[in-house]
Amino acid sequence: QSVLTQPRSVSGSPGQSVTISCIGITSDVGGYDYVSWYQQHPGKAPKIMIYDANKRPSGVPDRFSGSKSGNTASLTISGLQAEDEADYYCCSYAGSYTPYVFGTGTKVTVL
Amino acid sequence: QVQLQESGPGLVEPSGTLSLTCAVSGGSMRSFNWWSWVRQSPGKGLEWIGEIYHSGSTNYNPSLKSRVTISVDKSKNQFSLKLSSVTAADTAVYFCARGGPDGMDVWGQGTTVTVSS
């Protein structure tokens, strides 16, 4: 089972924007629009931030946005805030044989 | 709203079987399609283990498939995970979650399982 590739870390100052990439292949990210993004603070359960590549669940701030092009999905945090400092994971549907694959995870640091 | 709570032994001996249960409250499992197990080894990323449809159909991570069984008890509104022949590599925080291809929108708080003698 493949793992989606994310940068190990990204950082930005408050108010800035950061973008996290999630690189897959044609049988996962490239084959479906079923990409989701999760925020995880230390010792906590993951929280869904984006689903279906670019949709935001109710209650998630609109400074979080998602996109997808080809085999790469992206999460952008605009107007970075201190509480956004966390680990972020992408996840893609990958078909009936291996339904879900997670990304390697990205630590976002607010400077 | 729907809440999930994992429960089970925190310590399992090597070569034994890890058994966890996820209790669903605030709603019926029948009202949503897919229910998953995800784990996170210490300091590592998330790993999808498998899922069960409320009717009982299952899908598993191929890398764990030979050792994993996920089942549902609709009368108790809960689903369970069994992982056999465990080793230290199975030490992790285990999460249950509600979700399908659209994403996992409700998660349990997680339970730590250590494999050690």
Chai-1 contact restraints between the chains, C-beta under 6 A:
chainA,res_idxA,chainB,res_idxB,connection_type,confidence,min_distance_angstrom,max_distance_angstrom,comment,restraint_id
A,Q1,B,P62,contact,1.0,0.0,6.0,A-B,restraint_1
A,Q1,B,S63,contact,1.0,0.0,6.0,A-B,restraint_2
A,Y34,B,P101,contact,1.0,0.0,6.0,A-B,restraint_3
A,S36,B,G103,contact,1.0,0.0,6.0,A-B,restraint_4
A,A45,B,F95,contact,1.0,0.0,6.0,A-B,restraint_5
A,A45,B,W107,contact,1.0,0.0,6.0,A-B,restraint_6
A,A45,B,Q109,contact,1.0,0.0,6.0,A-B,restraint_7
A,A45,B,G110,contact,1.0,0.0,6.0,A-B,restraint_8
A,P46,B,W107,contact,1.0,0.0,6.0,A-B,restraint_9
A,I48,B,G103,contact,1.0,0.0,6.0,A-B,restraint_10
A,I48,B,D105,contact,1.0,0.0,6.0,A-B,restraint_11
A,Y51,B,D102,contact,1.0,0.0,6.0,A-B,restraint_12
A,Y51,B,G103,contact,1.0,0.0,6.0,A-B,restraint_13
A,D52,B,D102,contact,1.0,0.0,6.0,A-B,restraint_14
A,Y89,B,L46,contact,1.0,0.0,6.0,A-B,restraint_15
A,Y93,B,P101,contact,1.0,0.0,6.0,A-B,restraint_16
A,T98,B,P62,contact,1.0,0.0,6.0,A-B,restraint_17
A,P99,B,N59,contact,1.0,0.0,6.0,A-B,restraint_18
A,Y100,B,W48,contact,1.0,0.0,6.0,A-B,restraint_19
A,F102,B,L46,contact,1.0,0.0,6.0,A-B,restraint_20
A,T104,B,G45,contact,1.0,0.0,6.0,A-B,restraint_21
A,G105,B,G45,contact,1.0,0.0,6.0,A-B,restraint_22
